[in-house]
């Protein structure tokens, strides 16, 4: 599948709410939560006022001029927070575009950008049952903490 990865434009920031919802892991056999869940404060930290801080960086993936995925980072006190110098990842694709290598390409491009900008590491949190744990490990993320449901992972740059 042909796709391009590019910086997200300011006019597209609103799409991050859609991708935030898509990033919520829903195990097989469980009903997805209502989209309104993204308005809870612990999830709004990922998208509220995105682009206003120097550490806000976002990329999108396009297929046939349609945005099908996004990766964005910011330094925030989220589930994957390690310290105030480490950007936290959010990444997702629409379901029909998963498993095609687009997510890996988005992640690798963002890791390169972070390294070029002088960051030492990046972090994320992920549900233990999420199949994407393996993708993150292949990209260089290691488990640095965990709770009953989630891993906190970090990648040295």
Secondary structure, DSSP 8 states (H G I E B T S, - for coil): ---EEEE--GGGTTHHHHHHHHTS---TTS----GGGGGSHHHHTTTTTTTSSTT-EEEEEEETTEEEEEEEEE--SSTT---TTSEEEEEEE-GGGTTSSHHHHHHHHHHHHHHHTT--EEEEEEETT-TTHHHHHHTT-EEEEE-SSEEEEEEE-
